Amino acid sequence: MIDLFYAPTPNGQKIILFLEEAELAWRLIRVDISKGEQFRPDFLAISPNNKIPAIIDRAPVDGGAPINLFESGAILLYLAEKTGKLLSGELRERHTTLQWLFWQVGGLGPMLGQNHHFNHFAPQPVPYAIERYQVETQRLYSVLNKRLETSPWLAGEHYSIADIAAWPWINAHQRQRVTLENYPAVNNWYERIRNRPATVSAFAKTQQI
Ligand SMILES: N[C@@H](CCC(=O)N[C@@H](CS)C(=O)NCC(=O)O)C(=O)O
């Protein structure tokens, strides 16, 4: 059983996509980040950077004590290694997957997060910042589009944790003021993931809780 500390944001949604895709048993523990619950000492003991997502794996493969983890990329890598799913063991495909996973956690996520901030949450409009992150958002969508013009999935021939990491951020494209039709290969990839049974059931389960 995996305990997932969750809020309905792209970084949280990555983990439910993996858990459903890999058919792991999971329990969702909501952390209301709008009310500051991420600063509670019991949560900080698991996630000292005061951010979701975080997990506790109560049944690690070594049979030892429960493992706590924060950072969505580290969690996806851990769960992929635990289950042997969504991360190839083949040298080239494995490192192509990790390359795009790191691109997402180091670039796509933080930059689109700044786009969300300056478009929706800044206390006053900051035209320079809005423009800067809009241009960077478009650049990143173009990088993704180029990759997906030549490859069905980010890692190559197989759906992987790299796709899972990127998709929830693209799912928020309207908030980023992006028109997906301008990025046809991204749009096609986006729809294929949106219609996967695991994607549908992951979101349905979070509505139920
Ligand atoms: N690099 C982190 C980013 C996580 C993150 O930014 N989480 C946000 C929600 S999407 C959060 O918990 N924010 C609360 C806060 O900053 O206080 C990851 O990939 O897990």
The ligand as a Gaussian input file, in Angstrom:
#p B3LYP/6-31G(d) Opt

LIG

0 1
 N        9.864000      19.930000      -7.444000
 C        8.676000      19.525000      -6.743000
 C        7.624000      20.623000      -6.854000
 C        6.416000      20.304000      -5.998000
 C        5.507000      21.511000      -5.913000
 O        5.811000      22.607000      -6.416000
 N        4.374000      21.308000      -5.231000
 C        3.435000      22.397000      -5.041000
 C        2.077000      22.032000      -5.606000
 S        2.203000      21.682000      -7.347000
 C        3.258000      22.645000      -3.544000
 O        3.144000      21.709000      -2.784000
 N        3.249000      23.913000      -3.135000
 C        3.055000      24.289000      -1.772000
 C        4.051000      25.308000      -1.299000
 O        4.958000      25.697000      -2.067000
 O        3.944000      25.760000      -0.156000
 C        8.165000      18.195000      -7.292000
 O        8.361000      17.948000      -8.492000
 O        7.586000      17.412000      -6.517000

